[in-house]
Amino acid sequence: MTTGTLDRSPVIVAAARSPIGKLGGGLAPVRPDDLAGELIRAVVARAKIDPEEIADVYLGCANQAGEDNRNVARMAALLAGLPQSVPGCTVNRLCASGLEAVNCAARAILAGEGEVYVAGGVESMSRAPWALPKAESPFPFGNLTAYDTALGWRFPNPRLAKLVPRLQMGETAENVAERYKIARQEQDAFALESHRRAVAAKAAVFPEEIVPVVATPRRGPAATVAEDEGPRADTTPEKLAKLPAAFRKDGSVTPGNSSSLNDGAAALVLMSAARAKAAGVPVLARWVGSASAGLDPSFMGLGPVFSTRKLLSRLGLKAGDLKLTELNEAFAAQALACARELELPRAALNVNG
């Protein structure tokens, strides 16, 4: 958007991410607020900007049940050494929380609220706590239910359960696989190719993205985590075929063709195009729009189909116009169904796994 001579089109001028640590892996000793702080500090340095210029910090976080509670964006900004005058805002759209944070920053630039923003996301499944409900009476009796905040429902609303089934994410993936007749072999093949692409990218692409993180456990020496822990070079069709169904008897969704629980953080610096031009900052990408859509929760993984169609229609584009596409791979079944609905060629989809 151009107002007079001022081009407020949002652009991305710097990006950084941590390695992605597996559950209980190398990043398990690192608090999520500390992890996000490290990435904010790193991306601001990469952008070579004066921290005083930052109008706001937006971070997405899906859990927010433990050390990432009470506005982790603000805490991380302070831990990063940003001036106290720089505020922070944490947003939650579950799996799309980090992307929503970027969208919030872009919209703020378009609205003229500021010129420079930091946006990203953070999650630590390893450090997600157990949660106990608080008693309504002062002297409760009986047992209490503790919820593992790393996975699944917690404090479910019985009224909501009457409106929509209370399904685990993996069960919704089984629903998608059944609706689209996506066989186990097809899901495993997709997962295998995703691993192969990610392993190839570990050497060719990811080093320039990743900020190594020093993890200091309570016991033992500190260690530097510099690579993703998820991609496996030893993944084979035979190994994937041996894994049992994880969510439904005789189902097709397994630990091998599902995403894992992980720890990690990422951050971007966004500016108005006018600010980037004035500063002579190279532009990595332009933000042109966003869209969200709701659907039957029993098929939640199909959400990208409806939101993508909405945005493409608004922009006057077709899926065929896209040269590269990044799609959430929560489950192979879900990713395959979305790609089929949107007619996305596999060769241009998630090229780095």
Sequence and secondary structure as in RCSB ss.txt:
>XXXX:A:sequence
MTTGTLDRSPVIVAAARSPIGKLGGGLAPVRPDDLAGELIRAVVARAKIDPEEIADVYLGCANQAGEDNRNVARM
AALLAGLPQSVPGCTVNRLCASGLEAVNCAARAILAGEGEVYVAGGVESMSRAPWALPKAESPFPFGNLTAYDTA
LGWRFPNPRLAKLVPRLQMGETAENVAERYKIARQEQDAFALESHRRAVAAKAAVFPEEIVPVVATPRRGPAATV
AEDEGPRADTTPEKLAKLPAAFRKDGSVTPGNSSSLNDGAAALVLMSAARAKAAGVPVLARWVGSASAGLDPSFM
GLGPVFSTRKLLSRLGLKAGDLKLTELNEAFAAQALACARELELPRAALNVNG
>XXXX:A:secstr
 EETTEE  EEEEEEEE   EETTSTTTTS HHHHHHHHHHHHHHHHT  GGG  EEEEE S  SSTTTTTHHHH
HHHHTT  TTS EEEE  GGGHHHHHHHHHHHHHHTTS SEEEEEEEEESTT  EE    SSSS  S    EETT
SS  S  HHHHTTS    HHHHHHHHHHHTT  HHHHHHHHHHHHHHHHHHHHHTGGGTB  EEE  SSS  EEE
 S SS  TT  HHHHHHS  SSSTT S  GGGB   EEEEEEEEEEEHHHHHHHT    EE          GGGG
GGHHHHHHHHHHHHHT  GGG S B    SBHHHHHHHHHHHT  GGGBSTT 
